[in-house]
Amino acid sequence: MSIMSNIKKSYEKFLQNLTDANKKSFGNKPLECCDLNQESKTSTKIKKRS
């Protein structure tokens, strides 16, 4: 195989992994900024250093 074919396959695999991770995190519904901001505020806790 040529180098370009290997790069293309690697990139396609990366994109598929990214797609799967996004589906796992966000589901299949359309993303809306208000929904995402609400979820991040409730699930993320910021710890203050003393």
Sequence and secondary structure as in RCSB ss.txt:
>XXXX:A:sequence
MSIMSNIKKSYEKFLQNLTDANKKSFGNKPLECCDLNQESKTSTKIKKRS
>XXXX:A:secstr
  HHHHHHHHHHHHHHHHHHHHHHHH SS   HHHHHHHHHHH       
